[in-house]
Amino acid sequence: MPISPPVPERAQQLLAQLERFGSREHGQLAIGRRLLREHPDLPLTGFAIAGSFCPEPGRPLHSLILHVGEHDTDGITAWARALGTEPVIDGARYRLDTALDGIGIWASATIPETDYDLDQAVFVPTADDVSFTLRGLLVTELGEDGDLLFIGHPPAREVLAVTSAYYRHICGQRLRAYGDHVLTDSITRGWARFVAYPTREDWRIRSASQDTPGALPVTWMYAQEGDTQDIGNPVHCPACGRHSRGLDYDHESGQRVHLCPLPDCRHQWPVDDSLEPSPTPEAIEHHQDQRTAVATR
């Protein structure tokens, strides 16, 4: 349902809000005052301002954002028509995108998921819908923890190869098993539907059974369960001299520390250049002797 238009007292509060933004010099305050005066019956709960250092050709440098309610698509439509245009409809999202006296006017609202026909929004992803394509697989990054979503049920070796390449080339890290954990244990297979809600660009994934219409095979790689090692700035272990990029947390202090990868060493030292001693000649010689011994086995 549309939000009720602001009462006169509320309109003054909205103008005061704009003044606090310091928008007078760019014209947003004058436009806000004009909108409230000319369209007092339209829904409005607040203002915001925006600007661009390098706007696209034909786009305003400064904009006024109207807050009409998260789901008030009727309000977006009313504002658009009052300003001589039509809302831009993309899936479940309605947008107001116009300009007035050189100031951009922008607003958006989304049809609630419960009121949207999600079955009609199910789609089959292509390379344009995912983060990247590697080894013929469509892959999407999930969240901010380094997890990956594969479309299909590729062999585990392919999942691990793509994950390793992603961490090396995108994150600058090496992904290894953590403790007794095996990386293949982080692979989970299932079925899901890809839903263009609120838009195709901002799609969502919904777990589903294999026989659900539109369901596709998917594979989750929970890479955050592994151990990452920085490959950008190798250092030497002060105990044995080995090149080390391993990182870990000290179990007592909780501080980030370097970790020597050599099984016979596993020395830890602080992640602080000022605290990292250079390896001694004896340590380097010891490390070289160990490499020679391994090579002759």
C-alpha positions as CSV (number, residue, x, y, z in Angstrom):
1,M,0.0,0.0,0.0
2,P,1.3,3.5,-0.7
3,I,2.6,5.5,2.2
4,S,0.6,8.5,3.2
5,P,1.9,11.9,2.0
6,P,3.8,13.9,4.5
7,V,1.8,16.4,6.6
8,P,3.1,20.1,6.5
9,E,5.1,19.6,9.7
10,R,6.8,16.6,8.2
11,A,7.5,18.5,5.0
12,Q,9.4,21.1,7.0
13,Q,11.4,18.3,8.7
14,L,12.4,16.9,5.3
15,L,13.6,20.3,4.1
16,A,15.6,20.7,7.3
17,Q,17.1,17.3,6.6
18,L,18.2,18.5,3.2
19,E,19.8,21.6,4.7
20,R,21.9,19.5,7.0
21,F,23.2,17.7,3.9
22,G,24.7,21.0,2.8
23,S,23.0,20.6,-0.6
24,R,22.0,24.2,-1.1
25,E,25.0,25.0,-3.3
26,H,24.2,22.2,-5.8
27,G,20.5,22.8,-6.1
28,Q,19.1,19.8,-4.4
29,L,17.5,21.9,-1.7
30,A,15.6,24.1,-4.2
31,I,14.4,21.0,-6.0
32,G,13.3,19.3,-2.8
33,R,11.4,22.4,-1.8
34,R,9.8,22.6,-5.3
35,L,8.7,18.9,-5.2
36,L,7.1,19.3,-1.8
37,R,5.3,22.5,-2.9
38,E,4.0,21.1,-6.3
39,H,3.2,17.6,-5.2
40,P,2.1,17.6,-1.6
41,D,-0.2,14.6,-2.1
42,L,2.6,12.2,-3.2
43,P,4.2,9.8,-0.7
44,L,7.6,10.8,0.7
45,T,9.4,9.7,3.8
46,G,12.8,11.3,3.3
47,F,15.5,12.7,1.0
48,A,19.1,11.8,0.3
49,I,21.6,13.3,-2.1
50,A,24.2,11.8,-4.4
51,G,26.9,13.1,-6.8
52,S,29.3,11.7,-9.3
53,F,32.8,12.8,-10.2
54,C,32.6,11.3,-13.7
55,P,28.9,11.0,-14.7
56,E,28.0,9.2,-17.9
57,P,27.3,11.5,-20.9
58,G,24.0,13.1,-20.5
59,R,23.7,12.2,-16.8
60,P,23.4,14.8,-14.1
61,L,26.3,15.5,-11.8
62,H,24.2,15.9,-8.7
63,S,21.0,14.0,-7.8
64,L,18.2,14.0,-5.3
65,I,17.0,10.7,-4.0
66,L,13.4,10.3,-2.9
67,H,12.5,7.8,-0.2
68,V,9.0,6.6,-0.8
69,G,9.1,3.2,0.9
70,E,10.9,-0.1,0.2
71,H,7.9,-1.7,-1.4
72,D,5.8,1.3,-2.5
73,T,5.9,0.6,-6.3
74,D,2.7,2.6,-6.6
75,G,4.4,5.6,-5.1
76,I,7.3,5.3,-7.6
77,T,4.8,5.2,-10.5
78,A,2.9,8.2,-9.1
79,W,6.1,10.3,-8.8
80,A,7.3,9.2,-12.3
81,R,4.0,10.3,-13.9
82,A,3.9,13.5,-11.9
83,L,7.3,14.4,-13.3
84,G,6.3,13.6,-16.9
85,T,7.8,10.1,-17.3
86,E,7.2,6.4,-16.6
87,P,8.8,4.2,-14.0
88,V,11.6,1.9,-15.2
89,I,10.5,-1.6,-14.5
90,D,13.2,-4.3,-14.2
91,G,11.7,-7.5,-12.8
92,A,10.3,-6.8,-9.4
93,R,12.1,-3.4,-9.1
94,Y,10.5,-0.1,-10.0
95,R,12.8,2.9,-10.5
96,L,12.3,6.6,-11.0
97,D,15.1,8.0,-13.0
98,T,14.7,11.5,-14.4
99,A,16.0,15.0,-14.0
100,L,14.6,18.4,-13.1
101,D,16.5,21.7,-13.7
102,G,19.7,19.7,-14.1
103,I,19.3,17.8,-10.9
104,G,18.8,14.0,-11.2
105,I,15.7,12.6,-9.5
106,W,16.0,9.0,-8.4
107,A,14.0,6.6,-6.4
108,S,13.3,2.8,-6.3
109,A,11.0,0.3,-4.7
110,T,10.6,-3.5,-5.0
111,I,7.5,-5.7,-5.1
112,P,7.6,-7.9,-2.0
113,E,8.8,-11.5,-2.7
114,T,5.5,-12.9,-1.3
115,D,3.6,-10.9,-4.0
116,Y,5.9,-11.7,-6.9
117,D,5.5,-14.7,-9.3
118,L,8.8,-16.4,-8.5
119,D,8.0,-19.4,-10.8
120,Q,8.0,-17.1,-13.8
121,A,11.3,-15.6,-12.7
122,V,13.2,-18.9,-12.7
123,F,15.9,-18.9,-15.4
124,V,19.0,-20.9,-16.6
125,P,22.2,-18.9,-15.9
126,T,24.7,-18.1,-18.7
127,A,28.2,-16.7,-18.5
128,D,26.7,-13.2,-18.3
129,D,25.0,-14.1,-15.0
130,V,28.0,-15.5,-13.0
131,S,31.2,-14.1,-11.6
132,F,33.5,-16.0,-14.1
133,T,33.9,-19.0,-16.3
134,L,36.9,-21.3,-15.9
135,R,37.7,-24.7,-17.3
136,G,34.2,-24.6,-18.9
137,L,32.5,-24.2,-15.6
138,L,30.1,-21.3,-14.6
139,V,31.2,-20.1,-11.2
140,T,29.8,-17.4,-8.8
141,E,31.4,-16.0,-5.7
142,L,29.2,-16.4,-2.6
143,G,29.4,-13.7,0.1
144,E,32.7,-12.3,1.3
145,D,34.2,-15.5,2.7
146,G,35.6,-16.9,-0.5
147,D,33.0,-19.6,-1.0
148,L,32.1,-20.6,-4.6
149,L,29.0,-21.8,-6.4
150,F,29.4,-24.1,-9.4
151,I,26.5,-24.7,-11.8
152,G,26.5,-28.5,-12.4
153,H,28.0,-31.4,-10.7
154,P,31.6,-31.4,-12.0
155,P,34.2,-33.9,-10.7
156,A,35.8,-33.0,-7.4
157,R,39.2,-32.6,-9.1
158,E,37.7,-29.9,-11.4
159,V,36.1,-28.1,-8.4
160,L,39.4,-28.1,-6.6
161,A,41.4,-27.0,-9.7
162,V,39.0,-24.0,-10.3
163,T,39.0,-23.1,-6.6
164,S,42.8,-23.2,-6.5
165,A,43.1,-21.0,-9.6
166,Y,40.5,-18.6,-8.2
167,Y,42.5,-18.2,-5.0
168,R,45.8,-17.8,-6.8
169,H,44.8,-15.3,-9.5
170,I,42.0,-13.4,-7.8
171,C,42.9,-13.5,-4.1
172,G,46.7,-13.9,-4.4
173,Q,46.6,-16.8,-2.0
174,R,47.2,-20.5,-1.8
175,L,44.4,-22.7,-0.5
176,R,45.3,-25.7,1.5
177,A,43.7,-28.2,3.8
178,Y,43.4,-27.1,7.5
179,G,44.5,-29.5,10.1
180,D,42.8,-32.9,9.6
181,H,40.3,-31.3,7.2
182,V,40.3,-32.5,3.6
183,L,39.3,-29.9,1.0
184,T,37.0,-32.4,-0.8
185,D,35.0,-32.4,2.4
186,S,34.1,-28.8,1.7
187,I,32.3,-29.8,-1.5
188,T,28.5,-30.1,-1.3
189,R,26.3,-31.0,-4.2
190,G,22.6,-30.4,-4.5
191,W,19.8,-28.9,-6.7
192,A,18.5,-25.3,-6.8
193,R,16.6,-22.8,-8.8
194,F,18.0,-19.5,-10.0
195,V,15.4,-16.8,-9.6
196,A,15.6,-13.3,-11.2
197,Y,14.4,-11.5,-8.1
198,P,14.4,-8.7,-7.6
199,T,16.1,-8.5,-11.0
200,R,18.1,-10.8,-13.3
201,E,21.3,-8.9,-12.4
202,D,20.6,-9.4,-8.6
203,W,19.3,-12.9,-8.8
204,R,18.8,-15.3,-5.9
205,I,19.3,-19.0,-5.5
206,R,16.8,-21.2,-3.8
207,S,17.5,-24.8,-2.8
208,A,15.1,-27.3,-4.4
209,S,14.6,-31.0,-5.0
210,Q,15.7,-32.6,-8.2
211,D,12.2,-32.9,-9.5
212,T,11.3,-29.3,-8.9
213,P,10.5,-27.5,-12.3
214,G,13.5,-25.4,-13.3
215,A,15.9,-27.0,-10.8
216,L,19.5,-27.3,-11.8
217,P,22.4,-29.3,-10.4
218,V,24.7,-27.1,-8.3
219,T,27.9,-27.5,-6.3
220,W,29.0,-25.5,-3.3
221,M,32.6,-25.1,-2.4
222,Y,33.0,-23.9,1.2
223,A,36.5,-22.7,0.7
224,Q,36.5,-20.8,3.9
225,E,37.0,-24.1,5.7
226,G,40.4,-24.3,4.3
227,D,43.7,-22.6,5.2
228,T,44.9,-19.7,3.1
229,Q,48.5,-18.7,2.6
230,D,49.6,-15.4,1.0
231,I,51.7,-16.0,-2.1
232,G,52.4,-12.3,-2.7
233,N,55.2,-11.6,-0.2
234,P,57.2,-14.6,0.8
235,V,59.4,-14.4,3.9
236,H,62.0,-16.6,5.5
237,C,61.4,-18.7,8.5
238,P,63.8,-17.4,11.2
239,A,64.2,-20.9,12.6
240,C,65.0,-23.0,9.5
241,G,65.4,-20.4,6.7
242,R,62.7,-21.9,4.5
243,H,60.6,-19.6,2.2
244,S,57.3,-19.3,3.9
245,R,54.0,-17.7,3.0
246,G,51.9,-19.5,5.6
247,L,49.7,-17.6,7.9
248,D,47.8,-18.7,11.1
249,Y,46.5,-17.4,14.4
250,D,48.3,-17.8,17.7
251,H,46.1,-20.0,19.9
252,E,46.9,-18.0,23.0
253,S,47.0,-14.4,21.9
254,G,44.8,-14.7,18.9
255,Q,47.2,-12.6,16.9
256,R,48.0,-13.3,13.2
257,V,51.4,-15.0,12.8
258,H,53.6,-16.5,10.1
259,L,53.7,-20.3,10.0
260,C,56.6,-22.3,8.6
261,P,55.2,-25.0,6.3
262,L,58.1,-27.4,6.9
263,P,56.6,-30.4,8.9
264,D,59.8,-30.7,11.0
265,C,59.7,-27.0,11.9
266,R,56.2,-25.4,12.0
267,H,57.8,-22.4,13.6
268,Q,55.5,-19.3,14.2
269,W,56.5,-15.7,14.4
270,P,54.7,-12.3,14.4
271,V,53.3,-10.8,11.2
272,D,55.3,-7.6,11.7
273,D,58.3,-6.7,9.5
274,S,59.9,-4.9,12.4
275,L,59.8,-8.1,14.5
276,E,60.9,-10.5,11.8
277,P,64.6,-11.4,12.1
278,S,66.5,-12.4,9.0
279,P,67.5,-16.1,8.8
280,T,70.9,-16.9,10.1
281,P,73.5,-18.5,7.7
282,E,73.2,-21.7,9.8
283,A,69.5,-21.8,9.3
284,I,69.8,-21.3,5.6
285,E,72.5,-24.0,5.4
286,H,70.2,-26.3,7.4
287,H,67.3,-25.6,5.0
288,Q,69.5,-26.3,2.0
289,D,70.7,-29.6,3.5
290,Q,67.1,-30.6,4.1
291,R,66.2,-29.9,0.5
292,T,69.2,-31.9,-0.7
293,A,68.1,-34.8,1.5
294,V,64.6,-34.8,0.1
295,A,65.9,-34.6,-3.5
296,T,68.1,-37.7,-3.0
297,R,65.4,-39.9,-1.5
